[in-house]
Structure formats: structure tokens, C-alpha cells
Amino acid sequence: MVAIYSAILLGVLGLAAGVFLAYSAEIFKVEEDPRLKLLVEALPGLNCGACGYPGCEGYAKAVLKGDEPNKCLPGKNAGVEQKLREILKSSG
């Protein structure tokens, strides 16, 4: 009988913890700028750090905050600067 009560108690505690975590995840959800994904996709994805930021996503976040979109050295020949400017103009 103790095993049955223990299993029921464990199930109830697990369910309560799951509900609490789901509620907390919804309350503390972080909204992200939809342009960030577009900027990251426009960058070459080398994560070289030549722009001075830790990877392409870090540079994309800095561009959203107002940094110049001309610091991507590997993407200069591919026209990355122009793509970044277009994304910022079209959705900003």
C-alpha cells in the first residue's frame, strides 16, 4: 500500500512541477525582434569575429541596435552590407 501512495504522491508532485514550469515559461517569455533572423541569414555564417563581435548573431544584434552594417569582412564581396541595409530599411 505504501508503494501505491508513494507512486501517487510522486505523480502529483511531477504534475505540479510541470504545470509550474509551463506557467513560468509563459510569464518570462522573451520576445525577439523578427529582423534578427533575417539579418543572421544574410550574413555568411562563418562566425569568424572579424567584425569585432562574437559570431554572426552577435553582430546582427549589434546592427539592430544601431551599429554600422559594413563590418562583415568575409561578406564584403558577396554584398552582405547591401542586404543588411535592405533588411533594416524594409522592416524598420
N, CA, C and O atoms as a CHARMM CRD file, in Angstrom:
* protein
*
  368
    1    1 MET  N      0.81500  -1.19000   0.00000 PROA 1      0.00000
    2    1 MET  CA     0.00000   0.00000   0.00000 PROA 1      0.00000
    3    1 MET  C      0.86400   1.26100   0.00000 PROA 1      0.00000
    4    1 MET  O      0.50000   2.27100  -0.60400 PROA 1      0.00000
    5    2 VAL  N      2.01400   1.19600   0.68400 PROA 2      0.00000
    6    2 VAL  CA     2.91700   2.34200   0.74700 PROA 2      0.00000
    7    2 VAL  C      3.44600   2.65800  -0.65700 PROA 2      0.00000
    8    2 VAL  O      3.62800   3.82500  -1.00100 PROA 2      0.00000
    9    3 ALA  N      3.68800   1.64600  -1.44700 PROA 3      0.00000
   10    3 ALA  CA     4.20600   1.84800  -2.80400 PROA 3      0.00000
   11    3 ALA  C      3.17400   2.58400  -3.67200 PROA 3      0.00000
   12    3 ALA  O      3.54000   3.43600  -4.48100 PROA 3      0.00000
   13    4 ILE  N      1.91600   2.26300  -3.50700 PROA 4      0.00000
   14    4 ILE  CA     0.86300   2.92600  -4.28800 PROA 4      0.00000
   15    4 ILE  C      0.75700   4.39900  -3.89900 PROA 4      0.00000
   16    4 ILE  O      0.68300   5.27000  -4.76600 PROA 4      0.00000
   17    5 TYR  N      0.75200   4.67800  -2.59100 PROA 5      0.00000
   18    5 TYR  CA     0.69300   6.06400  -2.12800 PROA 5      0.00000
   19    5 TYR  C      1.92500   6.84500  -2.58600 PROA 5      0.00000
   20    5 TYR  O      1.81600   8.00800  -2.97400 PROA 5      0.00000
   21    6 SER  N      3.06900   6.22200  -2.54400 PROA 6      0.00000
   22    6 SER  CA     4.30000   6.87600  -2.98000 PROA 6      0.00000
   23    6 SER  C      4.23600   7.20600  -4.47700 PROA 6      0.00000
   24    6 SER  O      4.64200   8.29000  -4.89600 PROA 6      0.00000
   25    7 ALA  N      3.72700   6.27100  -5.26900 PROA 7      0.00000
   26    7 ALA  CA     3.61500   6.49900  -6.70400 PROA 7      0.00000
   27    7 ALA  C      2.61500   7.62100  -6.99600 PROA 7      0.00000
   28    7 ALA  O      2.86700   8.45200  -7.86800 PROA 7      0.00000
   29    8 ILE  N      1.51200   7.65900  -6.29800 PROA 8      0.00000
   30    8 ILE  CA     0.51300   8.72100  -6.49100 PROA 8      0.00000
   31    8 ILE  C      1.10000  10.07600  -6.08800 PROA 8      0.00000
   32    8 ILE  O      0.93900  11.06400  -6.80400 PROA 8      0.00000
   33    9 LEU  N      1.77900  10.11900  -4.94100 PROA 9      0.00000
   34    9 LEU  CA     2.40000  11.35400  -4.48400 PROA 9      0.00000
   35    9 LEU  C      3.44800  11.84300  -5.48300 PROA 9      0.00000
   36    9 LEU  O      3.50100  13.03400  -5.79200 PROA 9      0.00000
   37   10 LEU  N      4.26400  10.94900  -5.97800 PROA 10     0.00000
   38   10 LEU  CA     5.27900  11.31500  -6.95200 PROA 10     0.00000
   39   10 LEU  C      4.64400  11.83100  -8.24200 PROA 10     0.00000
   40   10 LEU  O      5.13500  12.79200  -8.83300 PROA 10     0.00000
   41   11 GLY  N      3.57000  11.20600  -8.67500 PROA 11     0.00000
   42   11 GLY  CA     2.86300  11.66500  -9.87000 PROA 11     0.00000
   43   11 GLY  C      2.26600  13.04900  -9.69300 PROA 11     0.00000
   44   11 GLY  O      2.35400  13.88800 -10.59000 PROA 11     0.00000
   45   12 VAL  N      1.65800  13.29000  -8.53600 PROA 12     0.00000
   46   12 VAL  CA     1.06500  14.60200  -8.26200 PROA 12     0.00000
   47   12 VAL  C      2.15500  15.67000  -8.19100 PROA 12     0.00000
   48   12 VAL  O      1.98200  16.76000  -8.73500 PROA 12     0.00000
   49   13 LEU  N      3.26500  15.37600  -7.53300 PROA 13     0.00000
   50   13 LEU  CA     4.36000  16.33700  -7.45900 PROA 13     0.00000
   51   13 LEU  C      4.94900  16.62400  -8.84900 PROA 13     0.00000
   52   13 LEU  O      5.26700  17.77100  -9.16600 PROA 13     0.00000
   53   14 GLY  N      5.08900  15.59800  -9.65700 PROA 14     0.00000
   54   14 GLY  CA     5.58600  15.78200 -11.01900 PROA 14     0.00000
   55   14 GLY  C      4.64600  16.63300 -11.85400 PROA 14     0.00000
   56   14 GLY  O      5.09200  17.50800 -12.59600 PROA 14     0.00000
   57   15 LEU  N      3.35400  16.38600 -11.74000 PROA 15     0.00000
   58   15 LEU  CA     2.36400  17.17000 -12.46000 PROA 15     0.00000
   59   15 LEU  C      2.38500  18.62800 -12.00300 PROA 15     0.00000
   60   15 LEU  O      2.32300  19.54000 -12.82700 PROA 15     0.00000
   61   16 ALA  N      2.47100  18.84500 -10.70700 PROA 16     0.00000
   62   16 ALA  CA     2.51100  20.21100 -10.17900 PROA 16     0.00000
   63   16 ALA  C      3.76600  20.94000 -10.65700 PROA 16     0.00000
   64   16 ALA  O      3.69900  22.11400 -11.02000 PROA 16     0.00000
   65   17 ALA  N      4.89600  20.26100 -10.66000 PROA 17     0.00000
   66   17 ALA  CA     6.13500  20.87800 -11.12400 PROA 17     0.00000
   67   17 ALA  C      6.04300  21.20800 -12.61600 PROA 17     0.00000
   68   17 ALA  O      6.51000  22.26300 -13.04600 PROA 17     0.00000
   69   18 GLY  N      5.45100  20.32300 -13.39800 PROA 18     0.00000
   70   18 GLY  CA     5.28700  20.57200 -14.82800 PROA 18     0.00000
   71   18 GLY  C      4.39000  21.75700 -15.10200 PROA 18     0.00000
   72   18 GLY  O      4.69300  22.57800 -15.96800 PROA 18     0.00000
   73   19 VAL  N      3.30100  21.85700 -14.38300 PROA 19     0.00000
   74   19 VAL  CA     2.38500  22.99600 -14.55300 PROA 19     0.00000
   75   19 VAL  C      3.08600  24.29200 -14.15300 PROA 19     0.00000
   76   19 VAL  O      2.95900  25.30600 -14.83900 PROA 19     0.00000
   77   20 PHE  N      3.82200  24.25600 -13.04800 PROA 20     0.00000
   78   20 PHE  CA     4.55300  25.44500 -12.59500 PROA 20     0.00000
   79   20 PHE  C      5.59000  25.88100 -13.63600 PROA 20     0.00000
   80   20 PHE  O      5.71200  27.07200 -13.92200 PROA 20     0.00000
   81   21 LEU  N      6.33100  24.93500 -14.19900 PROA 21     0.00000
   82   21 LEU  CA     7.34400  25.27700 -15.19900 PROA 21     0.00000
   83   21 LEU  C      6.71300  25.81900 -16.48700 PROA 21     0.00000
   84   21 LEU  O      7.24800  26.75100 -17.08800 PROA 21     0.00000
   85   22 ALA  N      5.60800  25.25800 -16.90600 PROA 22     0.00000
   86   22 ALA  CA     4.92900  25.75000 -18.10800 PROA 22     0.00000
   87   22 ALA  C      4.41100  27.17000 -17.89200 PROA 22     0.00000
   88   22 ALA  O      4.52200  28.01400 -18.78100 PROA 22     0.00000
   89   23 TYR  N      3.85400  27.43100 -16.72800 PROA 23     0.00000
   90   23 TYR  CA     3.35800  28.75900 -16.39300 PROA 23     0.00000
   91   23 TYR  C      4.51000  29.76500 -16.33300 PROA 23     0.00000
   92   23 TYR  O      4.40100  30.87200 -16.85900 PROA 23     0.00000
   93   24 SER  N      5.60500  29.37700 -15.69700 PROA 24     0.00000
   94   24 SER  CA     6.76100  30.25900 -15.58300 PROA 24     0.00000
   95   24 SER  C      7.36700  30.55800 -16.94900 PROA 24     0.00000
   96   24 SER  O      7.78500  31.68800 -17.20100 PROA 24     0.00000
   97   25 ALA  N      7.42100  29.58000 -17.82100 PROA 25     0.00000
   98   25 ALA  CA     7.96800  29.79300 -19.15800 PROA 25     0.00000
   99   25 ALA  C      7.11100  30.78100 -19.93600 PROA 25     0.00000
  100   25 ALA  O      7.64000  31.57900 -20.71000 PROA 25     0.00000
  101   26 GLU  N      5.82300  30.74000 -19.74600 PROA 26     0.00000
  102   26 GLU  CA     4.93100  31.66700 -20.44500 PROA 26     0.00000
  103   26 GLU  C      5.04600  33.08200 -19.87700 PROA 26     0.00000
  104   26 GLU  O      5.01000  34.05400 -20.63100 PROA 26     0.00000
  105   27 ILE  N      5.18100  33.20300 -18.58200 PROA 27     0.00000
  106   27 ILE  CA     5.28000  34.51000 -17.94000 PROA 27     0.00000
  107   27 ILE  C      6.59000  35.20400 -18.29600 PROA 27     0.00000
  108   27 ILE  O      6.59500  36.40500 -18.56900 PROA 27     0.00000
  109   28 PHE  N      7.70400  34.46600 -18.29700 PROA 28     0.00000
  110   28 PHE  CA     9.02200  35.04900 -18.51000 PROA 28     0.00000
  111   28 PHE  C      9.51200  34.89400 -19.94600 PROA 28     0.00000
  112   28 PHE  O     10.71800  34.91600 -20.19400 PROA 28     0.00000
  113   29 LYS  N      8.59600  34.74000 -20.88500 PROA 29     0.00000
  114   29 LYS  CA     8.96000  34.57800 -22.28800 PROA 29     0.00000
  115   29 LYS  C      9.61000  35.85900 -22.79900 PROA 29     0.00000
  116   29 LYS  O      9.16100  36.96000 -22.48000 PROA 29     0.00000
  117   30 VAL  N     10.67400  35.71000 -23.59800 PROA 30     0.00000
  118   30 VAL  CA    11.39500  36.84700 -24.15000 PROA 30     0.00000
  119   30 VAL  C     11.02700  36.98300 -25.62000 PROA 30     0.00000
  120   30 VAL  O     11.20500  36.05100 -26.40400 PROA 30     0.00000
  121   31 GLU  N     10.51300  38.14900 -25.98500 PROA 31     0.00000
  122   31 GLU  CA    10.16200  38.41700 -27.37700 PROA 31     0.00000
  123   31 GLU  C     11.41900  38.85500 -28.11500 PROA 31     0.00000
  124   31 GLU  O     12.17800  39.68700 -27.61800 PROA 31     0.00000
  125   32 GLU  N     11.64100  38.29600 -29.30000 PROA 32     0.00000
  126   32 GLU  CA    12.81600  38.62300 -30.08400 PROA 32     0.00000
  127   32 GLU  C     12.40100  39.35400 -31.35000 PROA 32     0.00000
  128   32 GLU  O     11.35100  39.07200 -31.92900 PROA 32     0.00000
  129   33 ASP  N     13.22400  40.28200 -31.76800 PROA 33     0.00000
  130   33 ASP  CA    12.95000  41.05500 -32.97600 PROA 33     0.00000
  131   33 ASP  C     12.97200  40.11300 -34.18300 PROA 33     0.00000
  132   33 ASP  O     13.95000  39.38900 -34.36800 PROA 33     0.00000
  133   34 PRO  N     11.92500  40.10300 -35.00400 PROA 34     0.00000
  134   34 PRO  CA    11.88100  39.19200 -36.15100 PROA 34     0.00000
  135   34 PRO  C     12.94300  39.50500 -37.20700 PROA 34     0.00000
  136   34 PRO  O     13.27600  38.64100 -38.01800 PROA 34     0.00000
  137   35 ARG  N     13.47400  40.72200 -37.20800 PROA 35     0.00000
  138   35 ARG  CA    14.51600  41.07500 -38.16200 PROA 35     0.00000
  139   35 ARG  C     15.83400  40.39000 -37.85700 PROA 35     0.00000
  140   35 ARG  O     16.67900  40.24900 -38.74100 PROA 35     0.00000
  141   36 LEU  N     16.02200  39.96000 -36.60200 PROA 36     0.00000
  142   36 LEU  CA    17.26900  39.31400 -36.21600 PROA 36     0.00000
  143   36 LEU  C     17.52300  38.06000 -37.04200 PROA 36     0.00000
  144   36 LEU  O     18.64200  37.83500 -37.50300 PROA 36     0.00000
  145   37 LYS  N     16.51600  37.26300 -37.22700 PROA 37     0.00000
  146   37 LYS  CA    16.66100  36.03700 -38.00700 PROA 37     0.00000
  147   37 LYS  C     17.02400  36.35400 -39.45500 PROA 37     0.00000
  148   37 LYS  O     17.86200  35.67400 -40.04900 PROA 37     0.00000
  149   38 LEU  N     16.40600  37.37100 -40.01700 PROA 38     0.00000
  150   38 LEU  CA    16.71100  37.76500 -41.39500 PROA 38     0.00000
  151   38 LEU  C     18.15300  38.25400 -41.52300 PROA 38     0.00000
  152   38 LEU  O     18.83800  37.93900 -42.49500 PROA 38     0.00000
  153   39 LEU  N     18.60700  39.02800 -40.53400 PROA 39     0.00000
  154   39 LEU  CA    19.97800  39.52500 -40.57000 PROA 39     0.00000
  155   39 LEU  C     20.98300  38.38800 -40.45300 PROA 39     0.00000
  156   39 LEU  O     21.98300  38.36500 -41.17000 PROA 39     0.00000
  157   40 VAL  N     20.72400  37.44600 -39.55400 PROA 40     0.00000
  158   40 VAL  CA    21.64100  36.31500 -39.38000 PROA 40     0.00000
  159   40 VAL  C     21.69800  35.48200 -40.65600 PROA 40     0.00000
  160   40 VAL  O     22.76800  35.00500 -41.03400 PROA 40     0.00000
  161   41 GLU  N     20.55900  35.30300 -41.32300 PROA 41     0.00000
  162   41 GLU  CA    20.54200  34.53000 -42.56700 PROA 41     0.00000
  163   41 GLU  C     21.28100  35.25600 -43.69000 PROA 41     0.00000
  164   41 GLU  O     21.82600  34.60400 -44.58000 PROA 41     0.00000
  165   42 ALA  N     21.31100  36.58500 -43.66800 PROA 42     0.00000
  166   42 ALA  CA    22.00700  37.34700 -44.70200 PROA 42     0.00000
  167   42 ALA  C     23.52100  37.32000 -44.51200 PROA 42     0.00000
  168   42 ALA  O     24.27200  37.48400 -45.47300 PROA 42     0.00000
  169   43 LEU  N     23.96500  37.11400 -43.28500 PROA 43     0.00000
  170   43 LEU  CA    25.40000  37.06000 -43.00800 PROA 43     0.00000
  171   43 LEU  C     25.96900  35.72100 -43.47000 PROA 43     0.00000
  172   43 LEU  O     25.22600  34.74900 -43.60400 PROA 43     0.00000
  173   44 PRO  N     27.29900  35.65700 -43.72100 PROA 44     0.00000
  174   44 PRO  CA    27.88400  34.42400 -44.25600 PROA 44     0.00000
  175   44 PRO  C     27.84600  33.23200 -43.30500 PROA 44     0.00000
  176   44 PRO  O     27.91200  32.09300 -43.76600 PROA 44     0.00000
  177   45 GLY  N     27.74300  33.45100 -42.00400 PROA 45     0.00000
  178   45 GLY  CA    27.66000  32.34300 -41.06200 PROA 45     0.00000
  179   45 GLY  C     28.99800  31.72400 -40.70500 PROA 45     0.00000
  180   45 GLY  O     29.04400  30.58700 -40.23400 PROA 45     0.00000
  181   46 LEU  N     30.08100  32.44600 -40.91900 PROA 46     0.00000
  182   46 LEU  CA    31.41000  31.92300 -40.61100 PROA 46     0.00000
  183   46 LEU  C     31.75600  32.05200 -39.13600 PROA 46     0.00000
  184   46 LEU  O     32.61500  31.32300 -38.64000 PROA 46     0.00000
  185   47 ASN  N     31.10400  32.96500 -38.42700 PROA 47     0.00000
  186   47 ASN  CA    31.37200  33.22600 -37.00900 PROA 47     0.00000
  187   47 ASN  C     32.85400  33.46900 -36.75900 PROA 47     0.00000
  188   47 ASN  O     33.42500  32.95700 -35.79500 PROA 47     0.00000
  189   48 CYS  N     33.47500  34.26000 -37.64400 PROA 48     0.00000
  190   48 CYS  CA    34.91800  34.48100 -37.59900 PROA 48     0.00000
  191   48 CYS  C     35.32100  35.52900 -36.56300 PROA 48     0.00000
  192   48 CYS  O     36.43900  35.48300 -36.05000 PROA 48     0.00000
  193   49 GLY  N     34.44100  36.46300 -36.24900 PROA 49     0.00000
  194   49 GLY  CA    34.75900  37.51800 -35.30000 PROA 49     0.00000
  195   49 GLY  C     35.50400  38.68600 -35.90500 PROA 49     0.00000
  196   49 GLY  O     35.95100  39.56500 -35.16900 PROA 49     0.00000
  197   50 ALA  N     35.65700  38.73100 -37.23100 PROA 50     0.00000
  198   50 ALA  CA    36.38000  39.82200 -37.87900 PROA 50     0.00000
  199   50 ALA  C     35.67600  41.16000 -37.69800 PROA 50     0.00000
  200   50 ALA  O     36.31100  42.21000 -37.79800 PROA 50     0.00000
  201   51 CYS  N     34.39300  41.13800 -37.43700 PROA 51     0.00000
  202   51 CYS  CA    33.61800  42.36600 -37.23100 PROA 51     0.00000
  203   51 CYS  C     33.81700  42.93300 -35.82800 PROA 51     0.00000
  204   51 CYS  O     33.44700  44.07600 -35.55700 PROA 51     0.00000
  205   52 GLY  N     34.39700  42.14000 -34.94500 PROA 52     0.00000
  206   52 GLY  CA    34.59300  42.58000 -33.57700 PROA 52     0.00000
  207   52 GLY  C     33.52900  42.07000 -32.62700 PROA 52     0.00000
  208   52 GLY  O     33.52000  42.44200 -31.45300 PROA 52     0.00000
  209   53 TYR  N     32.64100  41.23200 -33.10700 PROA 53     0.00000
  210   53 TYR  CA    31.57200  40.67800 -32.28000 PROA 53     0.00000
  211   53 TYR  C     31.71300  39.16000 -32.22800 PROA 53     0.00000
  212   53 TYR  O     32.31400  38.56700 -33.12500 PROA 53     0.00000
  213   54 PRO  N     31.17000  38.52500 -31.19300 PROA 54     0.00000
  214   54 PRO  CA    31.30300  37.07000 -31.06100 PROA 54     0.00000
  215   54 PRO  C     30.33400  36.32600 -31.97500 PROA 54     0.00000
  216   54 PRO  O     29.28600  35.86100 -31.52900 PROA 54     0.00000
  217   55 GLY  N     30.67400  36.21800 -33.21000 PROA 55     0.00000
  218   55 GLY  CA    29.85900  35.45800 -34.15100 PROA 55     0.00000
  219   55 GLY  C     28.87000  36.33300 -34.89800 PROA 55     0.00000
  220   55 GLY  O     28.69200  37.51300 -34.59700 PROA 55     0.00000
  221   56 CYS  N     28.23500  35.71600 -35.88100 PROA 56     0.00000
  222   56 CYS  CA    27.31300  36.44500 -36.75200 PROA 56     0.00000
  223   56 CYS  C     26.06100  36.91100 -36.01100 PROA 56     0.00000
  224   56 CYS  O     25.54300  37.99100 -36.29600 PROA 56     0.00000
  225   57 GLU  N     25.57700  36.12300 -35.08100 PROA 57     0.00000
  226   57 GLU  CA    24.37800  36.54700 -34.34300 PROA 57     0.00000
  227   57 GLU  C     24.67300  37.75300 -33.45800 PROA 57     0.00000
  228   57 GLU  O     23.83500  38.64500 -33.32400 PROA 57     0.00000
  229   58 GLY  N     25.85300  37.78400 -32.85700 PROA 58     0.00000
  230   58 GLY  CA    26.23800  38.94000 -32.05600 PROA 58     0.00000
  231   58 GLY  C     26.32900  40.20200 -32.89400 PROA 58     0.00000
  232   58 GLY  O     25.92100  41.28000 -32.46000 PROA 58     0.00000
  233   59 TYR  N     26.86800  40.06000 -34.09900 PROA 59     0.00000
  234   59 TYR  CA    26.96000  41.20700 -34.99900 PROA 59     0.00000
  235   59 TYR  C     25.57200  41.64500 -35.46600 PROA 59     0.00000
  236   59 TYR  O     25.30600  42.84200 -35.56500 PROA 59     0.00000
  237   60 ALA  N     24.68900  40.69000 -35.75400 PROA 60     0.00000
  238   60 ALA  CA    23.32900  41.02300 -36.17500 PROA 60     0.00000
  239   60 ALA  C     22.58900  41.78100 -35.07100 PROA 60     0.00000
  240   60 ALA  O     21.85400  42.72700 -35.35400 PROA 60     0.00000
  241   61 LYS  N     22.77900  41.37500 -33.83100 PROA 61     0.00000
  242   61 LYS  CA    22.15400  42.08700 -32.71300 PROA 61     0.00000
  243   61 LYS  C     22.70000  43.50700 -32.60500 PROA 61     0.00000
  244   61 LYS  O     21.95400  44.44400 -32.31900 PROA 61     0.00000
  245   62 ALA  N     24.00900  43.66400 -32.83600 PROA 62     0.00000
  246   62 ALA  CA    24.60400  44.99800 -32.77800 PROA 62     0.00000
  247   62 ALA  C     24.08400  45.87500 -33.90800 PROA 62     0.00000
  248   62 ALA  O     23.86200  47.06900 -33.70800 PROA 62     0.00000
  249   63 VAL  N     23.88600  45.30400 -35.08500 PROA 63     0.00000
  250   63 VAL  CA    23.34200  46.07500 -36.20500 PROA 63     0.00000
  251   63 VAL  C     21.92400  46.52900 -35.88300 PROA 63     0.00000
  252   63 VAL  O     21.54200  47.65000 -36.21800 PROA 63     0.00000
  253   64 LEU  N     21.15300  45.68000 -35.24500 PROA 64     0.00000
  254   64 LEU  CA    19.79600  46.07900 -34.84500 PROA 64     0.00000
  255   64 LEU  C     19.81300  47.23300 -33.84300 PROA 64     0.00000
  256   64 LEU  O     18.91000  48.06900 -33.82500 PROA 64     0.00000
  257   65 LYS  N     20.85500  47.26300 -33.01000 PROA 65     0.00000
  258   65 LYS  CA    20.95300  48.32000 -32.00600 PROA 65     0.00000
  259   65 LYS  C     21.54500  49.60200 -32.56500 PROA 65     0.00000
  260   65 LYS  O     21.61200  50.61200 -31.86400 PROA 65     0.00000
  261   66 GLY  N     21.98500  49.57200 -33.85000 PROA 66     0.00000
  262   66 GLY  CA    22.44900  50.80900 -34.45800 PROA 66     0.00000
  263   66 GLY  C     23.87800  50.79200 -34.97100 PROA 66     0.00000
  264   66 GLY  O     24.34300  51.79900 -35.50400 PROA 66     0.00000
  265   67 ASP  N     24.58700  49.68500 -34.82900 PROA 67     0.00000
  266   67 ASP  CA    25.95000  49.61700 -35.34300 PROA 67     0.00000
  267   67 ASP  C     25.93800  49.60400 -36.86900 PROA 67     0.00000
  268   67 ASP  O     24.93900  49.22400 -37.48100 PROA 67     0.00000
  269   68 GLU  N     27.02900  50.01000 -37.47400 PROA 68     0.00000
  270   68 GLU  CA    27.12600  50.06200 -38.93000 PROA 68     0.00000
  271   68 GLU  C     27.11500  48.65800 -39.53800 PROA 68     0.00000
  272   68 GLU  O     27.77600  47.75900 -39.01800 PROA 68     0.00000
  273   69 PRO  N     26.37900  48.46000 -40.62300 PROA 69     0.00000
  274   69 PRO  CA    26.31500  47.13300 -41.25300 PROA 69     0.00000
  275   69 PRO  C     27.42800  46.88400 -42.25800 PROA 69     0.00000
  276   69 PRO  O     27.24200  46.11100 -43.19700 PROA 69     0.00000
  277   70 ASN  N     28.58200  47.52100 -42.08200 PROA 70     0.00000
  278   70 ASN  CA    29.66700  47.34900 -43.04300 PROA 70     0.00000
  279   70 ASN  C     30.90000  46.68400 -42.45000 PROA 70     0.00000
  280   70 ASN  O     31.98500  46.80900 -43.01700 PROA 70     0.00000
  281   71 LYS  N     30.77300  45.99700 -41.35200 PROA 71     0.00000
  282   71 LYS  CA    31.92400  45.42100 -40.66600 PROA 71     0.00000
  283   71 LYS  C     32.17400  43.95400 -40.99600 PROA 71     0.00000
  284   71 LYS  O     33.15000  43.38000 -40.51400 PROA 71     0.00000
  285   72 CYS  N     31.32900  43.34300 -41.79400 PROA 72     0.00000
  286   72 CYS  CA    31.49600  41.92300 -42.11800 PROA 72     0.00000
  287   72 CYS  C     32.51600  41.78400 -43.25200 PROA 72     0.00000
  288   72 CYS  O     32.18800  41.97200 -44.42300 PROA 72     0.00000
  289   73 LEU  N     33.75700  41.45200 -42.88600 PROA 73     0.00000
  290   73 LEU  CA    34.81800  41.35100 -43.88600 PROA 73     0.00000
  291   73 LEU  C     34.62000  40.17700 -44.85100 PROA 73     0.00000
  292   73 LEU  O     34.80800  40.36200 -46.05300 PROA 73     0.00000
  293   74 PRO  N     34.25100  38.98400 -44.38700 PROA 74     0.00000
  294   74 PRO  CA    34.05100  37.88800 -45.33900 PROA 74     0.00000
  295   74 PRO  C     32.87800  38.11200 -46.28800 PROA 74     0.00000
  296   74 PRO  O     32.83600  37.51700 -47.36500 PROA 74     0.00000
  297   75 GLY  N     31.94500  38.94400 -45.91000 PROA 75     0.00000
  298   75 GLY  CA    30.76900  39.16100 -46.74100 PROA 75     0.00000
  299   75 GLY  C     30.83800  40.38000 -47.64600 PROA 75     0.00000
  300   75 GLY  O     29.87000  40.68800 -48.34100 PROA 75     0.00000
  301   76 LYS  N     31.97100  41.08100 -47.64800 PROA 76     0.00000
  302   76 LYS  CA    32.07700  42.30500 -48.45700 PROA 76     0.00000
  303   76 LYS  C     31.86300  42.01300 -49.93900 PROA 76     0.00000
  304   76 LYS  O     31.11800  42.73300 -50.60500 PROA 76     0.00000
  305   77 ASN  N     32.50000  40.97300 -50.46400 PROA 77     0.00000
  306   77 ASN  CA    32.38300  40.66100 -51.89300 PROA 77     0.00000
  307   77 ASN  C     31.00900  40.09500 -52.24600 PROA 77     0.00000
  308   77 ASN  O     30.57900  40.18600 -53.39600 PROA 77     0.00000
  309   78 ALA  N     30.32700  39.51900 -51.27700 PROA 78     0.00000
  310   78 ALA  CA    29.01200  38.91400 -51.52600 PROA 78     0.00000
  311   78 ALA  C     27.87100  39.91900 -51.39100 PROA 78     0.00000
  312   78 ALA  O     26.71300  39.56800 -51.61600 PROA 78     0.00000
  313   79 GLY  N     28.17800  41.15500 -51.03200 PROA 79     0.00000
  314   79 GLY  CA    27.14000  42.17100 -50.91400 PROA 79     0.00000
  315   79 GLY  C     26.33400  42.09600 -49.63500 PROA 79     0.00000
  316   79 GLY  O     25.16000  42.46500 -49.61300 PROA 79     0.00000
  317   80 VAL  N     26.95200  41.62300 -48.57500 PROA 80     0.00000
  318   80 VAL  CA    26.24400  41.47900 -47.30300 PROA 80     0.00000
  319   80 VAL  C     25.81200  42.84100 -46.76100 PROA 80     0.00000
  320   80 VAL  O     24.72000  42.97500 -46.20900 PROA 80     0.00000
  321   81 GLU  N     26.66600  43.84100 -46.91800 PROA 81     0.00000
  322   81 GLU  CA    26.30900  45.17100 -46.40200 PROA 81     0.00000
  323   81 GLU  C     25.01200  45.67300 -47.02300 PROA 81     0.00000
  324   81 GLU  O     24.14600  46.19500 -46.32100 PROA 81     0.00000
  325   82 GLN  N     24.87800  45.51700 -48.33200 PROA 82     0.00000
  326   82 GLN  CA    23.66100  45.96800 -49.01800 PROA 82     0.00000
  327   82 GLN  C     22.44400  45.16800 -48.54300 PROA 82     0.00000
  328   82 GLN  O     21.37000  45.73400 -48.34100 PROA 82     0.00000
  329   83 LYS  N     22.60900  43.86200 -48.36400 PROA 83     0.00000
  330   83 LYS  CA    21.49000  43.02500 -47.88600 PROA 83     0.00000
  331   83 LYS  C     21.04100  43.46800 -46.49700 PROA 83     0.00000
  332   83 LYS  O     19.84500  43.55200 -46.21600 PROA 83     0.00000
  333   84 LEU  N     22.02300  43.75100 -45.62400 PROA 84     0.00000
  334   84 LEU  CA    21.67600  44.18700 -44.27200 PROA 84     0.00000
  335   84 LEU  C     20.93900  45.53000 -44.30400 PROA 84     0.00000
  336   84 LEU  O     19.96200  45.72500 -43.58100 PROA 84     0.00000
  337   85 ARG  N     21.40800  46.43900 -45.13500 PROA 85     0.00000
  338   85 ARG  CA    20.73400  47.73500 -45.24200 PROA 85     0.00000
  339   85 ARG  C     19.30800  47.59400 -45.77100 PROA 85     0.00000
  340   85 ARG  O     18.40300  48.29400 -45.31700 PROA 85     0.00000
  341   86 GLU  N     19.10900  46.68900 -46.73100 PROA 86     0.00000
  342   86 GLU  CA    17.76200  46.46200 -47.26800 PROA 86     0.00000
  343   86 GLU  C     16.82900  45.89900 -46.20200 PROA 86     0.00000
  344   86 GLU  O     15.67400  46.31100 -46.09700 PROA 86     0.00000
  345   87 ILE  N     17.33600  44.96100 -45.41700 PROA 87     0.00000
  346   87 ILE  CA    16.51000  44.37000 -44.35600 PROA 87     0.00000
  347   87 ILE  C     16.12800  45.45000 -43.33600 PROA 87     0.00000
  348   87 ILE  O     14.97600  45.52200 -42.90600 PROA 87     0.00000
  349   88 LEU  N     17.08700  46.27700 -42.95700 PROA 88     0.00000
  350   88 LEU  CA    16.79800  47.33200 -41.98500 PROA 88     0.00000
  351   88 LEU  C     15.81900  48.36500 -42.54500 PROA 88     0.00000
  352   88 LEU  O     14.96800  48.86500 -41.80900 PROA 88     0.00000
  353   89 LYS  N     15.92500  48.68600 -43.81900 PROA 89     0.00000
  354   89 LYS  CA    15.00100  49.65700 -44.43600 PROA 89     0.00000
  355   89 LYS  C     13.60200  49.08900 -44.59200 PROA 89     0.00000
  356   89 LYS  O     12.62000  49.75400 -44.26300 PROA 89     0.00000
  357   90 SER  N     13.50500  47.87200 -45.08800 PROA 90     0.00000
  358   90 SER  CA    12.19500  47.31000 -45.42700 PROA 90     0.00000
  359   90 SER  C     11.34000  47.00800 -44.20500 PROA 90     0.00000
  360   90 SER  O     10.11500  47.11200 -44.26400 PROA 90     0.00000
  361   91 SER  N     11.97100  46.63600 -43.10700 PROA 91     0.00000
  362   91 SER  CA    11.16000  46.25300 -41.94400 PROA 91     0.00000
  363   91 SER  C     11.33100  47.21600 -40.79000 PROA 91     0.00000
  364   91 SER  O     10.85200  46.93500 -39.69100 PROA 91     0.00000
  365   92 GLY  N     11.97300  48.30700 -40.99100 PROA 92     0.00000
  366   92 GLY  CA    12.19600  49.24400 -39.89300 PROA 92     0.00000
  367   92 GLY  C     11.38300  50.41800 -40.04600 PROA 92     0.00000
  368   92 GLY  O     11.43900  51.32000 -39.21100 PROA 92     0.00000
